[in-house]
Amino acid sequence: MATLGDDGFLIDASTLGRLLEVRPSDILELMQQKQITSLCERGEGADAGQYRLSFFYKGRRARLYVDEAGTVIRSSAVNIGDGPLPAALRRPGSC
């Protein structure tokens, strides 16, 4: 479950930790250090009312697709390689 607040989405650390293969207790610190970055995209057209939340850590990308109520429609995680992430994926983002 995701919660949409005034400052964006709140995601449960255990969910994000499982997808990024990080201990949930380390999530906040890694985000504060900008080692975990995120990108939030709002759906348009047929995807209106949905969001794609992407999180990046080292060579992993985790994605959560959620509706406006915060229900996770689907999630995925992939290893995108050992090299550094492209700069465009390292920028923090929020909805």
N, C-alpha and C positions, 0 to 999 in steps of 0.2 A: 504494500500500500504506500502511496505517495500522498503527501499533504501539500496543497497549494496555499501559500500564505502571501503576505504583502511583499516579502523579499524573494519569492520564487518557491520552488519545490523543496520539501524536506523528505529525504529518503532514509529509510531504516538502515543503520550501519551494518546490520547483519546481512541484509540483502545485498548491499553494495560490496561488502567485504567478500561475500561468496563469489560474486561475479568477477571481482578484480583479484581474487586470491590474496586478500590482505586481511589481517585480524581486524575485526570490527572496532576494537579499542584503539587502533592506529589510524582510523579513517580521518577523524577531525584534525589531528596533527599533520597528517600528510596533505590535507586540503589547505591548511593554514600555511604550510611550507610551499604550496603550489606544486607539489609533486603529483597530486591528483588534481586534474583540471576537468572542466565540464563545459558542455555546450547544450543549450536548450533551444529546440526549434518548435515553433507553433505550426500545426497543420493548416493547410488552406484547401479550398475546394472540397473534394470528397473526404479529405482528412481534417476538415474543420472540427474544432472541439477536442482534438488530440494533440499530444506533445511527444516529441522524441527527445529523451534525455540521454546524452552521451557522456561517459566518464572515461578518462584516459589515465593510465598509470603504467609507467615503463612501457612494455610492449603490448599492453592489453587495452582493449576497448570494450566497455560494457555499455549496453543500451537498454533503456526501459521505455516502452511505449505506454503512455498513460492517457486516460480521458480526463475531462475537467473535474470529475469527482475524485480523482486520484487513484482510480482502479488501474492496476497494471494489466494491460491488455496482453503484452508479451514482453519477454526480455531475452537478451542474448549476450554472449561474451565471446570474443575472439582474441587470439594472440596475433598481433599484426606485425610481429617480427622483433628481432633483437636490437636493431638500430634505433637511433633516436626518432621520436615522433616528429612529423613535419611541424614547422612552427605554427601553421594555421590550426593544428589540433591542440596546441599547448595554451591557447588563449582561454582564460576563464570566460564563461558566459552564463547568463541567467535569463529566465523568462520574466 
